[in-house]
Amino acid sequence: GVHLGFLPLALVPGGRPLALGLGLATLVVGPLDGSLFLAVGAHLACFTPAWLAPRPGPPLTLFYDGGCGLCHRAVRFFLAEDPGGEALQYAPLASPAFTERVPEAIRVALPDSLVLVTGAEAVLVRSAAVLRSLDRLGGGWRIAGWVIRLVPSPLRDGVYDLVAARRRGLFEDPAEACPIVPSALRDRFVTNSRSLS
């Protein structure tokens, strides 16, 4: 009863942080019996993933294949999960921004992948690009990124490459290589290095 007495607070708007704090305090001072697992589960139910802030910093640039249906779906996903546009900005791999931002020596060695350019001009590809993008979203997506990082990088990249090799058969390509972007989202797409944040 002591362990679970805080739960009604979790139902009150804005009461979850207090409920979690009180619940954790009961774990410290309460008896350690069979109800401990139930109490830990109840405390975790009070946790809200939105408390995990996105990784700070200016928007990173995600370059994508303008003729790939899977890439378009990935960009649409990130746009939906980052409604304020603080995490990412986007440009096709065939854009002047890509050739201006990524040196040719690096471009020719890149695999068939999404390409994420960080503020430090580091170029991330495959699963590393996806995981850093999830970090930038914060919340539950940042937790998902932490879990996926438990998988060894060669295995993650192997799965990425397998899906990338079959993406044309799995996902319908867009009717236009670069569909017209709605005006509300245009400032999140870049055309050259001068428009990068």
Buried (B, 14 or more C-beta within 10 A) or exposed (E): EEBBEBBEBBEEEEBBBBBBEBBBEBBEEBEEEEBEEEBBEBBEBBBEEEEBEBBEEEBBBBBBBBBBBBBBBBBEEBBEBBEEBBBBBBBBBBBBBBBBBBEEEBBEEBEBBBBBBBEEEEBBBBBBBBBBBBBBBBBBBBBBBEEEBEEEEEEBBBEBBEEBEEBEEEBEBBEEEBEEBEEEEEEBBBBBBEEBB
